[in-house]
Amino acid sequence: MKEKLLNKIRSKEITVGVVGLGYVGLPLAVEKAKAGFKTIGFDVQDQKVEMVNAGKNYIGDVVDSDLEKLVEEGMLQATTDFSFVKNVDFIAICVPTPLDSHQQPDISYVRSSTEAVSKYLKKETMVVLESTTYPGTTEELIKPILEEGSGLKCGEDFYLGFSPERVDPGNLIYKTKNTPKVVGGIGKDATEVIAEMYRAVLEGDVYEVSSPAVAEMEKILENTYRNINIGLVNELAKLCNKMGISIWEVVDAAKTKPYGFQPFYPGPGLGGHCIPLDPYYLSWKAREYGFHTSMIESSMMINDTMPAYTVERAGEVLNRFEKSLKGANILVLGVAYKQDIDDYRESPALRVIEELEKTGANISFYDPWVPEYKYHGTIHKGITNYGQEVIENADLVMITCAHSNMDYDFVQKHAKVIFDTKNVMKNVKNRANIEVL
């Protein structure tokens, strides 16, 4: 099986299947198709499937013309019918792994996708989970489902592995194609063949590890590393505020050291599809072994307090102008979770707005990338008449996302007072009405 699959990879006779056509899956499907592998995308959402088949792009990191061309050439198609799994030789599962209402891992999408794949899995197929999850998922959950549903045996009839997604929406340098990949398969043959499949498509290095659990843990490490360091700087931001010291100036000074220090910056909270979630997966799994990830849990708690702390600071800013939060008109600028993208998953701005509304403040928002967002089942629409009058009518302008296509000098000129939680206005010269987190 190993040599047969390696030969099919080299001759590009492999048909690829990608389950989940979101921020991870669609870019991966496009790169597989661009590399010369006929690709089928699977998704349960009719709208996504229809858009892909019409050559209409909805993901920022995908080039519109690439998708349109691949569909026209017949190299990429999408379907909701999982029976087409029987036609593929390589399957990447790229579905969401959110948290449930109790902050516990929700692997229902992974489970249901794997069950759907298992019904049509054929011999000599490579299956890879890319969704971020707790260590052990591939071997403890995916493998039994695939074997039971297909009647096939892992390692003998099909190969299984884990290769964590590394997607940074909006990154202008690193995309799916040139970002290094980590691969851990069940058995050396599985690792070798799956790694070869990625090497045939990607420009970045493919690093092989000894097992799926190692690959799963390294992904958690990547994002927990950031979570902890952001937690550290957020805690220092609170202390620096009490001491009358600028945390932003402190970090800028520290990063002049050419070794042993990497800069992280404070903010109103954590957002995105990985950093706010991944540590919960690890701490949940650790409890199975009677182990408490105390440092990780501390950073999670610190970061989780930042939206409320941001609102507290906003109240202090308004108090200096003899104005309370209750009844205040507050304009929030930016609800995406990071600059220059339209992704608001887990955005701290949404929680900041929620906390502000609890105080009785009147909230409006403007985001050039996100005209509206859905939060707790409710659609929130941004203002469409953004301009001088809107800024002047606000008792407080709060910046919660550092979009680069905003005229911050214009904001400073017309705002009564500004609370900049991202220090995006650091180069604005007139700072009389600006306060930073």
Steps between C-alpha positions, in 0.01 A plus 500: 500500500780741588687477169178504300386824665844660468498425127148644466611817681800543270289447190221721642241228466370573851151646536478722806204550731478792743226487764401847619532796263571777748809707582719187508333265254440721199858636478629143536266372229611779267870423556445128441319573175762755389767234552328278245288276721131477416323615815152457647389724785238370744282721716159474667413860412326527163596865463874431519475212255299709254746789522803276440335332202418844360864605543403764756751551777407582862836455678747788518811285465380349170561686174169545318646426157669181626173355623311600187764350271524171690123452491485581129778250428323229699783469752282605795139429581290493817217284627285422802486135392754300700458197277763664278753407771526164323665683209783661698842373609587774751257656747574802720246576773498874568189565710452736798588393853332764721419497870155425633305715746696345789839580342550131420633374163225458242620229263157433354603634157808277496296200609217549249742568213702189581185290518393631158842419354509152656190386309675541165868455588676266260827313525829679434374841615689755708294678768635805682339704776602866486253640754664621821412266785626335817789248489364152438206592276634333186575167665224492763210645301569511125663157460218296665229686310671445165570133567150424626321695226709366213593152618859583405808483722723802560857443385405205282213630288533876544740754651402748771681802638477848645642817344394816682371792300713811513284779367551865589222694321624820344870409526663656194810279514400153617210326329401134480749432222820628665436425867697203639289193578523244779385141436457214744351173377404173663808306399809604303351410163196718560718793604725462195216477247292783648808722526581428136149606404549838667846541347345456157281802563667741743816708482558503875698229678314187610620385841428140601434402861460157658125497561173691459506581873830686461359700209182574695698615803737719300203689355367560850849614605517755218184676609535447875842664476332809360213482748737494797719783373199715416365424848830618649498828312129557573568460872795737476278748313268512801793553737663761277175695489493515880866608505457767233730318257428437130506125435537578129819695562626222727449232233656718228807548721524130587485389138825685423673201660617287205467167683286336767191719454203496265254789520136439586246777547196551723147545371131478587510120492581207271328413175522263208456130443799373699662701779188554716394136460799267481617528864155382609548182296829429673381579853192282442710207383753549781231441762464146366850441637436679829719789385415869532659739252530781755706744293280452194179536699631818666572661164158398375336666800701819454417524131135426572480803730620747237161590342359589843822683591477694174149614590618594850776714350250657259290601799803660663575696183143632482500586872783744441266683264218487760311245297382153605478189287125487554338697222832576330521480122794275419633438151698176469743491208583147382329172592719254305730292720811633325591778262413507132278190485125436509521218756335571836514152653549531879575870452550675834322804357172309511541434870606860563182620329295253703655624824449864399133435428459357851603840642221674313726663242373562147727309264557536128784347301679547173734253334603541135543122478200383704172681422307268732561211735302222666544455873294268722254456216440871447608703195672827586529753217770764480442861409503585131536878529841501665658842488568823688152538647494144638839548665408840647174366647680226695586564865776244459664339199643159587741329262490121536662390172803653328381514140754677277243650263364742760593870510598532865609862469144572385362310800725690741404834350125453548470277809431635849710225656651176370581177682749316280526139618739400217740799499425536130511880536857502629616714206224761535678817613220678685432271795308731730178296470654151471541243776647155439436170677 
